């Protein structure tokens, strides 16, 4: 397994509120750990939220005595949310802060994924498949048939998310268990990538550079910025 991560401030933002964690090797009782977080909040609050949640979460994983990955991740997510709310109560400048959170760990050929918000995880094998489901207003509108998937990308409310760390006293992550094959590519990213590039373009770039995940990630960032770069961009690519 080989992994590579990158973040970029984009072309329009003055602060990078995206944060990643990319560890190919053992961390606590997990064999590896990958996280993408996209912070939200005024001033430096979004930047603080994403960084704090990733760092606090990974520390809880390191200290955890649990062995089952889903249970370990679920407990660490709850504790991270509690602590983020506590930090916001302590400092009025951080009030209202929050962050998306998508986390993955791979045991041999089985990947465990947890997701809160609209940062995404894809698996690119024989085809490209989005594993996570966006917790967003436009995704809810797609489900009810009010708008199409293509309309969602240009919808004025596309950045409104319905779940985030720090949004409520309780937080519920979606969990997924995915069987992987040799040669599969796992792509994790913030919406700074997916709002700028169609899935077909993302898949094409990854496949063209399949042997060089670093080049894949950097090409994706460059293309997102060339298409407007309206938001921060965070990417993790793992080759199984």
C-alpha positions in Angstrom: 0.0 0.0 0.0 1.1 3.5 -0.8 -0.5 6.8 0.2 0.0 10.5 -0.5 -1.8 13.6 0.8 -2.0 17.2 -0.3 -3.9 20.4 0.6 -4.1 23.7 -1.3 -5.6 27.0 -0.3 -7.2 27.4 -3.8 -7.5 30.6 -5.8 -10.1 32.6 -3.8 -9.8 31.8 -0.1 -7.4 33.6 2.3 -7.3 30.8 4.8 -6.9 27.1 4.3 -9.5 25.4 6.5 -8.9 21.9 5.1 -6.7 19.5 7.1 -5.6 16.0 6.4 -3.9 13.1 8.2 -2.2 10.4 6.3 -0.5 7.5 8.0 0.3 4.3 6.1 1.6 2.5 9.2 0.3 1.4 12.6 -1.3 4.0 14.8 -2.7 2.7 18.1 -4.6 -0.5 17.3 -5.2 0.5 13.7 -2.9 -0.6 10.9 -3.1 2.8 9.2 -5.3 5.9 9.3 -6.5 8.5 6.7 -8.6 11.6 7.5 -9.9 14.6 5.5 -11.5 17.4 7.4 -13.0 20.6 5.9 -13.6 23.3 8.6 -16.3 25.9 8.7 -16.7 29.0 10.8 -15.7 32.7 10.7 -12.2 34.1 11.1 -9.9 31.3 12.1 -12.6 29.1 13.5 -12.9 26.7 10.6 -9.1 26.3 10.4 -9.0 25.6 14.1 -11.9 23.2 14.0 -10.5 20.9 11.3 -7.0 20.9 12.7 -8.2 20.4 16.3 -10.6 17.5 15.4 -8.0 15.6 13.4 -5.3 16.0 16.1 -7.7 15.1 19.0 -9.2 12.2 17.1 -5.9 10.6 16.2 -4.7 11.0 19.9 -7.9 9.2 21.0 -7.2 6.4 18.5 -3.6 6.1 19.8 -4.8 5.9 23.4 -7.8 3.6 22.8 -7.9 0.1 24.3 -10.6 -1.0 21.8 -9.7 -3.4 19.0 -12.7 -3.3 16.6 -12.2 -0.5 14.1 -15.8 0.7 13.9 -16.2 0.8 17.7 -12.9 2.6 18.1 -13.7 5.2 15.4 -17.3 5.7 16.7 -16.0 6.4 20.3 -13.3 8.7 19.1 -15.8 10.7 16.9 -18.1 11.1 19.9 -15.3 12.3 22.2 -13.9 14.6 19.5 -17.4 16.2 19.0 -17.8 16.7 22.8 -14.4 18.4 23.1 -14.9 20.6 20.0 -18.2 21.9 21.6 -16.4 22.5 24.8 -13.7 24.5 23.1 -16.4 26.6 21.4 -18.0 27.4 24.7 -14.7 28.5 26.2 -14.0 31.0 23.4 -16.7 33.2 21.8 -14.5 33.7 18.7 -14.8 29.9 18.0 -18.6 29.8 18.5 -20.4 28.1 15.6 -17.3 26.3 14.3 -17.5 22.8 12.8 -15.9 20.5 10.3 -16.7 17.7 8.0 -14.9 14.5 8.7 -14.2 11.4 6.6 -11.9 8.7 8.0 -10.7 5.4 6.6 -8.5 2.5 7.8 -7.6 -0.6 5.8 -7.2 -4.1 7.2 -5.6 -6.2 4.5 -8.3 -5.9 1.8 -11.1 -4.6 3.9 -11.6 -0.8 4.4 -13.7 0.7 7.2 -15.0 4.2 6.5 -16.8 6.8 8.6 -18.3 10.0 7.3 -19.8 13.2 8.6 -20.6 16.0 6.1 -19.9 16.4 2.4 -16.2 15.5 2.1 -16.0 12.2 0.1 -14.4 8.9 -0.3 -14.3 7.1 -3.7 -12.9 3.7 -4.7 -11.5 3.6 -8.3 -11.3 0.0 -9.5 -13.0 -1.4 -12.5 -15.2 1.6 -12.1 -15.3 4.7 -10.0 -17.7 4.4 -7.0 -18.5 7.1 -4.4 -18.7 5.2 -1.1 -19.7 8.0 1.2 -23.0 9.9 1.0 -23.0 13.7 1.3 -24.8 15.1 4.3 -25.9 18.2 2.5 -29.1 20.1 1.6 -28.7 19.5 -2.1 -28.2 15.7 -1.6 -31.5 15.7 0.3 -33.1 17.5 -2.6 -31.6 14.9 -5.1 -33.2 12.1 -3.0 -36.6 13.8 -3.1 -36.3 14.4 -6.8 -36.4 18.2 -6.5 -33.2 18.6 -8.4 -30.9 16.4 -10.6 -27.3 15.5 -9.7 -26.0 17.9 -12.4 -28.2 20.7 -11.1 -26.8 20.1 -7.6 -23.3 21.1 -8.6 -24.4 24.6 -9.6 -27.1 25.0 -6.9 -26.7 28.2 -4.8 -27.1 26.2 -1.6 -24.7 23.4 -2.5 -22.4 24.3 0.4 -25.0 23.9 3.1 -24.3 20.7 5.1 -26.7 18.9 7.4 -24.2 17.1 9.6 -20.8 18.2 11.0 -18.6 17.8 14.0 -19.4 20.6 16.3 -22.9 21.2 15.0 -24.8 19.4 17.7 -24.3 17.8 21.1 -24.7 14.4 19.4 -23.2 13.5 16.1 -24.0 10.5 13.9 -21.4 9.2 11.4 -22.3 6.9 8.5 -20.2 3.8 8.5 -19.2 1.7 5.5 -17.3 -1.6 5.1 -15.7 -2.0 1.6 -13.9 -5.0 0.1 -10.9 -3.9 -1.9 -8.9 -5.5 -4.7 -5.3 -5.3 -5.7 -4.7 -2.2 -7.7 -7.7 -0.3 -6.4 -7.3 3.4 -5.7 -8.9 5.1 -2.7 -9.5 8.8 -3.2 -10.6 11.0 -0.2 -11.3 14.7 -0.8 -13.0 17.9 0.3 -15.6 19.6 -1.8 -13.0 22.0 -3.0 -12.2 19.3 -5.5 -15.6 17.9 -6.3 -17.2 21.3 -6.8 -14.6 22.2 -9.4 -14.3 18.9 -11.3 -16.8 16.4 -12.6 -16.4 12.8 -11.3 -15.5 11.7 -14.9 -12.6 14.2 -15.0 -11.4 13.1 -11.6 -11.5 9.4 -12.6 -9.7 10.2 -15.9 -6.8 12.0 -14.2 -6.4 9.3 -11.6 -6.4 6.5 -14.2 -3.9 8.4 -16.4 -1.5 8.7 -13.5 -2.3 5.4 -11.7 1.3 4.5 -11.3 2.2 7.8 -9.7 -0.3 8.8 -7.0 1.7 12.0 -6.2 1.3 13.2 -9.7 -2.4 12.3 -9.6 -3.0 14.4 -6.6 -1.0 17.4 -7.8 -2.8 17.2 -11.2 -6.2 17.2 -9.5 -5.3 20.3 -7.5 -3.9 22.1 -10.5 -7.1 21.3 -12.6 -9.4 22.3 -9.7 -7.6 25.7 -9.5 -7.6 26.2 -13.2 -11.4 25.6 -13.1 -11.8 28.4 -10.6 -10.3 27.1 -7.3 -13.2 28.6 -5.4 -12.4 26.7 -2.2 -9.6 25.0 -0.3 -8.7 21.6 -1.7 -7.7 18.5 0.3 -6.8 15.1 -1.2 -5.6 11.7 0.0 -4.9 9.0 -2.5 -4.2 5.4 -1.4 -3.1 2.7 -3.8 -3.9 -0.8 -2.6 
